[in-house]
């Protein structure tokens, strides 16, 4: 379950970054970066 969540967050993050860059708008890009940070925090969580 944890790995599935991390993979889903990374896929969504890259999709949002690509959409933000291609449309030249900042909010989706920042959200994508935020999702990557959340995925890293879930990965580092010990429990």
Buried (B, 14 or more C-beta within 10 A) or exposed (E): EEEEEBEEBBEBBEEBBEBBEEEEEEEBBEBBBEBBEBBEEEEEEEE
